[in-house]
Amino acid sequence: MKVSTSIQRGANYLYVKFGEVVTAIEQVAVVKGLPMWEVERQLKSGLRKRLIVSARALMPIQEATA
């Protein structure tokens, strides 16, 4: 079951729990009415790790306007 959110596949977001930038892969579930997304974060060693997180924990990255 898909729930419409403002999260876009392939876009970068700030994952507030870690304070790191992650890339949204796809919505994988709905838990208690909240969409859960599979996201990927890049570790310092160059490895990538996938996590399942709530859409509520993802914040859009504000582009700096100079």
C-alpha angles and dihedrals in degrees: 000000000000123000117199114243136159091253111116125205113250095015124124121244137176111249101215097204094062099021090231134126115254134180118233112234105176144317107264107175149352117237118187090339094309119116114236118211132200107228134180126218128190117233122214091253090061094256120128125223126197122215136180110229139166117261086233090066092058120086124188114249112246111228112226113240110206 
